[in-house]
Amino acid sequence: MLADPQSITIDGTASSCGRVLTGTDLGRFTAPNQNVVLEVQTARSGRVRTVSRLRTSKVTADPLVSSTNVEVSSTVSLTINRPLEGYSDTEIEKIVVGFIAWLQAGTNANLKKIIAGEN
């Protein structure tokens, strides 16, 4: 079980997200103002699928009516999908670390390309 609370730092600002849901397959952590939510979910059905999701929300000007504000949100997730047997936790960890390193290489160059829509 992950520790409570979880700290998420975005652009130098840390959000302390307290556990708001505990289940056998799902944990949810939310910042007090609910603008940062972390979910970790594991499902087993012939394979093990773990999804870690970070959702952020903010209030911004409505692009259609500039005098009105609207709430918008974004979600970033990491999915690990593996067979029940055949890969150790250490092997999966090394694969994830390699993937994150690829995203961050060259001052986040590949991450920036993906965000811009390149493939």
Contact map, one row per residue, 1 for C-alpha under 8 A:
11100000000000000000000000000000000000000000000000000000000000000000000000000000000000000000000000000000000000000000000
11110100000000000000000000000000000000000000000000000000000000000000000000000000000000000000000000000000000000000000000
11111100000000000000000000000000000000000000000000000000000000000000000000000000000000000000000000000000000000000000000
01111100000000001110000000000000000000000000000000000000000000000000000000000000000000000000000000000000000000000000000
00111110000000011110000000001000000000000000000000000000000000000000000000000000000000000000000000000000000000000000000
01111111000000011110000000001000000000000000000000000000000000000000000000000000000000000000000000000000000000000000000
00001111100001111000000000000000000000000000000000000000000000000000000000000000000000000000000000000000000000000000000
00000111110001111000000000000000000000000000000000000000000000000000000000000000000000000000000000000000000000000000000
00000011111111100000000000000000000000000000000000000000000000000000000000000000000000000000000000000000000000000000000
00000001111111100000000000000000000000000000000000000000000000000000000000000000000000000000000000000000000000000000000
00000000111110000000000000000000000000000000000000000000000000000000000000000000000000000000000000000000000000000000000
00000000111111000000000000000000000000000000000000000000000000000000000000000000000000000000000000000000000000000000000
00000000111111100000000000000000000000000000000000000000000000000000000000000000000000000000000000000000000000000000000
00000011110111110000000000000000000000000000000000000000000000000000000000000000000000000000000000000000000000000000000
00000011110011111000000000000010000100000000000000000000000000000000000000000000000000000000000000000000000000000000000
00001111000001111100000000000111000000000000000000000000000000000000000000000000000000000000000000000000000000000000000
00011111000000111110000000001111000111000000000000000000000000000000000000000000000000000000000000000000000000000000000
00011100000000011111000000001111000000000000000000000000000000000000000000000000000000000000000000000000000000000000000
00011100000000001111110000111100000000000000000000000000000000000000000000000000000000000000000000000000000000000000000
00000000000000000111110000111100000000000000000000000000000000000000000000000000000000000000000000000000000000000000000
00000000000000000011111001111000000000000000000000000000000000000000000000000000000000000000000000000000000000000000000
00000000000000000011111101110000000000000000000000000000000000000000000000000000000000000000000000000000000000000000000
00000000000000000000111111100000000000000000000000000000000000000000000000000000000000000000000000000000000000000000000
00000000000000000000011111000000000000000000000000000000000000000000000000000000000000000000000000000000000000000000000
00000000000000000000001111100000000000001110000000000000000000000000000000000000000000000000000000000000000000000000000
00000000000000000000111111110000000000111100000000000000000000000000000000000000000000000000000000000000000000000000000
00000000000000000011111011111000000000111000000000000000000000000000000000000000000000000000000000000000000000000000000
00000000000000000011110001111100000011110000000000000000000000000000000000000000000000000000000000000000000000000000000
00001100000000001111100000111110000011100000000000000000000000000000000000000000000000000000000000000000000000000000000
00000000000000011111000000011111011111000000000000000000000000000000000000000000000000000000000000000000000000000000000
00000000000000111100000000001111111110000000000000000000000000000000000000000000000000000000000000000000000000000000000
00000000000000011100000000000111111000000000000000000000000000000000000000000000000000000000000000000000000000000000000
00000000000000000000000000000011111100000000000000000000000000000000000000000000000000000000000000000000000000000000000
00000000000000000000000000000111111110000000000000000000000000000000000000000000000000000000000000000000000000000000000
00000000000000000000000000000111111110000000000000000011110000000000000000000000000000000000000000000000000000000000000
00000000000000101000000000000110111111000000000000000111100000000000000000000000000000000000000000000000000000000000000
00000000000000001000000000011110011111100000000000001111000000000000000000000000000000000000000000000000000000000000000
00000000000000001000000000011100000111110000000000011110000000000000000000000000000000000000000000000000000000000000000
00000000000000000000000001111000000011111000000000111100000000000000000000000000000000000000000000000000000000000000000
00000000000000000000000001110000000001111100000001111000000000000000000000000000000000000000000000000000000000000000000
00000000000000000000000011100000000000111110000001110000000000000000000000000000000000000000000000000000000000000000000
00000000000000000000000011000000000000011111000111100000000000000000000000000000000000000000000000000000000000000000000
00000000000000000000000010000000000000001111101111000000000000000000000000000000000000000000000000000000000000000000000
00000000000000000000000000000000000000000111111110000000000000000000000000000000000000000000000000000000000000000000000
00000000000000000000000000000000000000000011111100000000000000000000000000000000000000000000000000000000000000000000000
00000000000000000000000000000000000000000001111100000000000000000000000000000000001100000000000000000000000000000000000
00000000000000000000000000000000000000000011111110000000000000000000000000000000111100000000000000000000000000000000000
00000000000000000000000000000000000000000111111111000000000000000000000000000001111100000000000000000000000000000000000
00000000000000000000000000000000000000000111001111100000000000000000000000000011110000000000000000000000000000000000000
00000000000000000000000000000000000000011110000111110000000000000000000000000011100000000000000000000000000000000000000
00000000000000000000000000000000000000111100000011111000000000000000000000001111000000000000000000000000000000000000000
00000000000000000000000000000000000001111000000001111100000000000000000000001110000000000000000000000000000000000000000
00000000000000000000000000000000000011110000000000111110000000000000000000111100000000000000000000000000000000000000000
00000000000000000000000000000000000111100000000000011111000000000000000000111000000000000000000000000000000000000000000
00000000000000000000000000000000001111000000000000001111100000000000000011110000000000000000000000000000000000000000000
00000000000000000000000000000000001110000000000000000111110000000000000011100000000000000000000000000000000000000000000
00000000000000000000000000000000001100000000000000000011111000000000001111000000000000000000000000000000000000000000000
00000000000000000000000000000000001000000000000000000001111100000000001110000000000000000000000000000000000000000000000
00000000000000000000000000000000000000000000000000000000111110000000111100000000000000000000000000000000000000000000000
00000000000000000000000000000000000000000000000000000000011111000000111100000000000000000000000000000000000000000000000
00000000000000000000000000000000000000000000000000000000001111101111110000000000000000000000000000000000000000000000000
00000000000000000000000000000000000000000000000000000000000111111111110000000000000000000000000000000000000000000000000
00000000000000000000000000000000000000000000000000000000000011111100000000000000000000000000000000000000000000000000000
00000000000000000000000000000000000000000000000000000000000001111100000000000000000000000000000000000000000000000000000
00000000000000000000000000000000000000000000000000000000000011111111000000000000000000000000000000000000000000000000000
00000000000000000000000000000000000000000000000000000000000011111111100000000000000000000000000000000000000000000000000
00000000000000000000000000000000000000000000000000000000000011001111100000000000000000000000000000000000000000000000000
00000000000000000000000000000000000000000000000000000000000011001111110000000000000000000000000000000000000000000000000
00000000000000000000000000000000000000000000000000000000001111000111111000000000000000000000000000000000000000000000000
00000000000000000000000000000000000000000000000000000000001111000001111100000000000000000000000000000000000000000000000
00000000000000000000000000000000000000000000000000000000111100000000111110000000000000000000000000000000000000000000000
00000000000000000000000000000000000000000000000000000000111100000000011111000000000000000000000000000000000000000000000
00000000000000000000000000000000000000000000000000000011110000000000001111100000000000000000000000000000000000000000000
00000000000000000000000000000000000000000000000000000011100000000000000111110000000000000000000000000000000000000000000
00000000000000000000000000000000000000000000000000001111000000000000000011111000000000000000000000000000000000000000000
00000000000000000000000000000000000000000000000000001110000000000000000001111100000000000000000000000000000000000000000
00000000000000000000000000000000000000000000000000111100000000000000000000111110000000000000000000000000000000000000000
00000000000000000000000000000000000000000000000000111000000000000000000000011111000000000000000000000000000000000000000
00000000000000000000000000000000000000000000000011110000000000000000000000001111100000000000000000000000000000000000000
00000000000000000000000000000000000000000000000111100000000000000000000000000111110000000000000000000000000000000000000
00000000000000000000000000000000000000000000001111000000000000000000000000000011111000000000000000000000000000000000000
00000000000000000000000000000000000000000000001110000000000000000000000000000001111100100000000000000000000000000000000
00000000000000000000000000000000000000000000011100000000000000000000000000000000111111100000000000000000000000000000000
00000000000000000000000000000000000000000000011100000000000000000000000000000000011111000000000000000000000000000000000
00000000000000000000000000000000000000000000000000000000000000000000000000000000001111110000000000000000000000000000000
00000000000000000000000000000000000000000000000000000000000000000000000000000000001111110000000000000000000000000000000
00000000000000000000000000000000000000000000000000000000000000000000000000000000011011111011000000000000000000000000000
00000000000000000000000000000000000000000000000000000000000000000000000000000000000011111111000000000000000000000000000
00000000000000000000000000000000000000000000000000000000000000000000000000000000000000111111100000000000000000000000000
00000000000000000000000000000000000000000000000000000000000000000000000000000000000000011111110000000000000000000000000
00000000000000000000000000000000000000000000000000000000000000000000000000000000000000111111111000000000000000000000000
00000000000000000000000000000000000000000000000000000000000000000000000000000000000000111111111100000000000000000000000
00000000000000000000000000000000000000000000000000000000000000000000000000000000000000001111111110000000000000000000000
00000000000000000000000000000000000000000000000000000000000000000000000000000000000000000111111111000000000000000000000
00000000000000000000000000000000000000000000000000000000000000000000000000000000000000000011111111100000000000000000000
00000000000000000000000000000000000000000000000000000000000000000000000000000000000000000001111111110000000000000000000
00000000000000000000000000000000000000000000000000000000000000000000000000000000000000000000111111111000000000000000000
00000000000000000000000000000000000000000000000000000000000000000000000000000000000000000000011111111100000000000000000
00000000000000000000000000000000000000000000000000000000000000000000000000000000000000000000001111111110000000000000000
00000000000000000000000000000000000000000000000000000000000000000000000000000000000000000000000111111111000000000000000
00000000000000000000000000000000000000000000000000000000000000000000000000000000000000000000000011111111100000000000000
00000000000000000000000000000000000000000000000000000000000000000000000000000000000000000000000001111111100001000000000
00000000000000000000000000000000000000000000000000000000000000000000000000000000000000000000000000111111100111100000000
00000000000000000000000000000000000000000000000000000000000000000000000000000000000000000000000000011111111111100000000
00000000000000000000000000000000000000000000000000000000000000000000000000000000000000000000000000001111111111000000000
00000000000000000000000000000000000000000000000000000000000000000000000000000000000000000000000000000001111111000000000
00000000000000000000000000000000000000000000000000000000000000000000000000000000000000000000000000000001111110000000000
00000000000000000000000000000000000000000000000000000000000000000000000000000000000000000000000000000011111111110000000
00000000000000000000000000000000000000000000000000000000000000000000000000000000000000000000000000000011111111111000000
00000000000000000000000000000000000000000000000000000000000000000000000000000000000000000000000000000111110111111100000
00000000000000000000000000000000000000000000000000000000000000000000000000000000000000000000000000000011000111111110000
00000000000000000000000000000000000000000000000000000000000000000000000000000000000000000000000000000000000111111111000
00000000000000000000000000000000000000000000000000000000000000000000000000000000000000000000000000000000000011111111111
00000000000000000000000000000000000000000000000000000000000000000000000000000000000000000000000000000000000001111111111
00000000000000000000000000000000000000000000000000000000000000000000000000000000000000000000000000000000000000111111110
00000000000000000000000000000000000000000000000000000000000000000000000000000000000000000000000000000000000000011111110
00000000000000000000000000000000000000000000000000000000000000000000000000000000000000000000000000000000000000001111111
00000000000000000000000000000000000000000000000000000000000000000000000000000000000000000000000000000000000000001111111
00000000000000000000000000000000000000000000000000000000000000000000000000000000000000000000000000000000000000001100111
